[in-house]
Amino acid sequence: MQAAPIRATAIPSFAGALRAIESLLLGGGQRTARQNAWTSVLEDRRRAKDRVEAQRVLDAAAPHA
């Protein structure tokens, strides 16, 4: 007797499932706006990190009184 063939089906990630639900519920414009907003958040975080690093360099280079 032969065993039944095994079928490999990928289980979607949580993020992938959310994107699928989002695509069903939201129109294209809303999705684009959401992606743009997230891109802005990431860019703001990067700039804040750069400001902190620049301040550290300036503090290290400043003569201590």
Number of C-alpha atoms within 10 A of each C-alpha: 3 4 5 6 6 6 6 6 6 6 8 10 9 9 9 11 12 12 13 12 11 14 13 10 11 11 10 12 9 13 15 12 11 12 12 12 12 12 12 12 12 12 12 12 12 12 12 12 12 12 12 12 12 12 12 12 11 11 11 10 9 9 7 6 3
